[in-house]
Amino acid sequence: MADRNAKLQSASAYQRSTIRDVATKAGVSVTTASRALNGTGRMSEETRERVRAVAAELDYRPNSIARGLVQQRSFTLGLLTNDTYGRFTLPVAAGLSAAMADRGVSVFLSAGKYEPESLKLNLGAMEEKRVDGLIITGKRTDRGLPIDLPPLGMPVVYVYAAAPEGAVSFVPDDINAAKDAVRHLIGLGRRKIAHITGPLDFKAAHMREAGWRAALAEAGLEPFGEAIFSAWTEAHGYDTAHALIEAGERPDAIFCGNDQIARGVIDAFALMGIRVPDDIAIVGFDNWEVFAKATRPPLTTIDMGLPELGRSAGLALLDMIDGKEVEPGIRETPCTLVVRQSCGARPD
């Protein structure tokens, strides 16, 4: 009983810091403190940073209900996806949530199949939550919603998904990323560079093929055969690696359209006694770390910067919510080459 009373007294003694506490400690008015934390108002950067530092020290959290009543906002964004496994959505959501946390905004995630009835239910849930804006994301850049969005009364941004005309959209720069991968192989002295990639009906597969061809052309090199399209799977990489070797002349490098294909290729070569990277260098795409780091040797690959996609989309959506003009169209964000041992170069 004594322990219970002590806990109750401890809980009742705890009081959340208020905006007035922050203002007093920072030596500013309540209005200035509020504007500093909301990123509004005119003040020196030193003052804004001092208020934010005090707020962090006091563990100040704004009262979202009161703030919402005053500003007629819920300070919540919706994230709608069909990526139920989370391969693409979770990194996007992580970047989005991190950027929004600093601005007192929460993210409400709804995942399910992209079927009309399921989507209507999910959109209804977003409206019930009174989200201020919506981000739609998925598993591929060339497929959008199977229904036309009804009037939602909120701005919408698309990430890693096809977007309608006039929308704001964020996708990875697949072509330049593929060029970076192939240029890296060329820089290591590789000249016979093959390409194994995903299905013909994926836009990403064609863009990565285009980057492969462009980088070779820049260097005055011919492609090693035609690009080989099939599934985004280890089995495809494994089978294709066998076919390449059985065909006779072998490449000295392979740029793979994703990490699963690359891992299948490396597994096949290991069984055939072909050394990676000594005999054939391999570069993948995605930087799916569960594959890339566990591959032997660890896989050099392209990181699509999915958290940055989420962050950028969230900031654009906040601008739209605030009534700022955001230019419609597709933003292609840079990707990064992550160097490991499968290409023969030492990581930094």
Residue pairs with C-beta under 8 A, 6 or more apart in sequence:
16 59
16 60
16 61
17 55
17 58
17 59
17 60
17 61
18 60
19 30
19 33
19 34
19 37
19 60
19 62
20 30
21 58
21 60
22 33
22 37
22 51
22 54
22 55
22 58
22 60
23 29
23 30
23 32
23 33
23 51
25 54
25 57
25 58
26 33
26 47
26 50
26 51
26 54
28 36
28 47
28 50
28 51
31 41
32 41
32 43
32 47
32 51
33 51
33 55
35 41
35 43
36 43
36 47
36 48
36 51
36 52
37 51
37 52
37 55
37 60
37 62
37 104
38 103
38 104
39 103
54 60
61 104
62 104
64 74
64 75
64 104
64 106
67 73
67 75
67 104
68 74
68 75
73 132
73 321
74 129
74 130
74 131
74 132
75 104
75 105
75 106
75 132
76 105
76 106
76 107
76 108
76 129
76 130
76 131
76 132
77 96
77 100
77 105
77 106
77 107
77 108
77 131
77 132
77 133
77 134
77 135
77 314
77 317
78 107
78 108
78 110
78 126
78 129
78 131
78 133
78 134
78 135
79 89
79 92
79 93
79 96
79 107
79 108
79 109
79 110
79 134
79 135
79 137
80 110
80 111
80 119
80 122
80 123
80 126
80 134
80 135
80 136
80 137
81 89
81 109
81 110
81 111
81 136
81 137
81 138
82 111
82 112
82 113
82 114
82 138
82 139
83 89
83 111
83 137
83 138
83 139
84 111
84 112
84 113
86 111
87 139
87 288
88 137
88 138
88 139
88 160
88 306
89 109
89 111
89 137
89 138
91 306
91 307
91 310
92 137
92 159
92 160
92 306
92 307
92 309
92 310
92 313
93 107
93 109
93 310
94 307
94 310
95 306
95 307
95 308
95 309
95 310
95 311
95 314
96 107
96 135
96 310
96 311
96 313
96 314
97 107
97 310
98 307
98 311
99 310
99 311
99 314
99 315
100 106
100 107
100 314
100 318
103 318
105 132
105 314
105 318
108 126
108 129
108 131
110 122
110 125
110 126
112 118
112 119
112 121
112 122
114 138
114 143
114 145
114 146
115 146
116 146
116 147
119 145
119 146
119 147
120 147
123 149
123 150
123 152
126 134
126 152
127 152
131 154
132 154
132 321
133 154
133 155
133 156
133 157
133 317
133 318
133 320
133 321
134 152
134 154
134 155
134 156
134 157
134 317
135 156
135 157
135 158
135 159
135 310
135 313
135 314
135 317
136 144
136 145
136 156
136 157
136 158
136 159
136 161
136 163
137 158
137 159
137 160
137 161
138 144
138 160
138 161
139 160
140 160
140 161
140 202
140 203
140 204
141 160
141 161
141 162
141 171
141 172
141 174
141 203
141 204
142 162
142 202
142 203
142 204
143 161
143 162
144 158
144 161
144 162
144 163
144 164
149 156
149 164
154 321
155 317
155 320
155 321
156 167
156 168
157 167
157 168
157 169
157 170
157 313
157 316
157 317
157 320
158 167
158 168
158 169
158 170
158 313
159 169
159 170
159 171
159 309
159 310
159 313
160 170
160 171
160 172
160 306
160 309
161 169
163 169
163 330
166 328
167 328
168 313
168 316
168 320
168 326
168 327
168 328
168 329
168 331
169 329
169 330
169 331
170 309
170 312
170 313
170 316
170 330
170 331
170 333
171 309
171 330
171 331
171 332
171 333
172 304
172 305
172 306
172 309
172 332
172 333
172 335
173 332
173 333
173 334
173 335
174 204
174 207
174 208
174 211
174 335
175 207
175 208
175 210
175 211
175 214
176 211
176 332
176 334
176 335
177 208
177 211
177 285
177 302
177 304
177 334
177 335
177 337
178 207
178 208
178 209
178 210
178 211
178 212
178 214
178 215
178 255
178 285
178 302
179 211
179 212
179 214
179 215
179 218
180 215
180 302
180 335
180 337
181 211
181 212
181 215
181 255
181 283
181 285
181 302
181 337
182 193
182 211
182 212
182 215
182 216
182 255
182 283
183 215
183 218
183 219
184 283
184 300
184 337
184 339
184 343
184 345
185 193
185 253
185 255
185 281
185 283
185 343
186 193
186 215
186 216
186 219
186 221
188 253
188 281
188 343
188 344
188 345
190 252
190 253
190 281
191 221
191 252
192 224
192 249
192 250
192 251
192 252
192 253
193 212
193 216
193 221
193 223
193 224
193 251
193 252
193 253
193 254
193 255
194 223
194 224
194 225
194 228
194 244
194 251
194 253
194 254
194 255
195 208
195 209
195 212
195 223
195 224
195 227
195 228
195 254
195 255
195 256
195 257
196 227
196 228
196 230
196 236
196 237
196 240
196 241
196 254
196 255
196 256
196 257
196 261
196 265
197 205
197 208
197 209
197 227
197 228
197 229
197 256
197 257
197 258
197 261
198 204
198 205
198 229
198 230
198 231
198 232
198 257
198 258
198 261
199 205
199 229
199 230
199 231
199 232
200 206
200 229
202 232
204 257
205 229
205 257
208 255
208 257
208 285
209 227
209 257
212 223
212 227
212 255
213 223
216 222
216 223
224 251
228 240
230 236
230 240
232 257
232 258
232 260
232 261
233 260
233 261
233 264
234 260
234 261
234 263
234 264
234 267
235 264
236 261
236 264
237 256
237 260
237 261
237 262
237 263
237 264
237 265
237 266
237 267
237 268
238 264
238 265
238 267
238 268
239 264
239 268
240 261
240 264
240 265
241 254
241 264
241 265
241 268
241 269
241 272
242 268
242 272
244 250
244 251
244 254
245 272
245 274
250 274
250 279
250 280
251 280
252 279
252 280
252 281
253 280
253 281
253 282
253 283
253 343
254 262
254 265
254 280
254 281
254 282
254 283
255 283
255 285
256 262
256 265
256 282
256 283
256 284
256 285
257 285
258 284
258 285
258 286
258 288
259 284
259 285
259 286
259 287
259 288
259 291
259 292
259 295
259 299
259 301
260 288
260 291
261 284
262 282
262 283
262 284
262 285
262 291
262 295
262 299
262 301
262 342
263 284
263 291
263 295
263 299
265 282
266 276
266 282
266 295
266 296
266 297
266 299
266 342
269 275
269 276
269 279
269 280
270 276
270 296
274 280
276 282
276 297
276 342
277 297
277 341
277 342
277 343
277 344
278 344
281 342
281 343
281 344
282 299
282 300
282 342
282 343
283 299
283 300
283 301
283 302
283 337
283 342
283 343
284 291
284 292
284 299
284 300
284 301
284 302
284 342
285 301
285 302
285 304
286 292
286 301
286 302
286 303
286 304
287 301
287 302
287 303
287 304
287 338
288 301
291 299
292 298
292 299
292 301
292 338
292 340
293 299
293 340
295 342
297 340
297 341
297 342
298 340
298 341
298 342
299 340
299 342
300 337
300 338
300 339
300 340
300 341
300 342
300 343
300 345
301 337
301 338
301 340
302 335
302 336
302 337
302 338
303 335
303 336
303 337
303 338
304 335
305 333
305 334
305 335
305 336
308 333
309 333
312 331
312 333
316 326
319 326
320 326
338 347
339 345
339 346
339 347
339 348
340 347
341 347
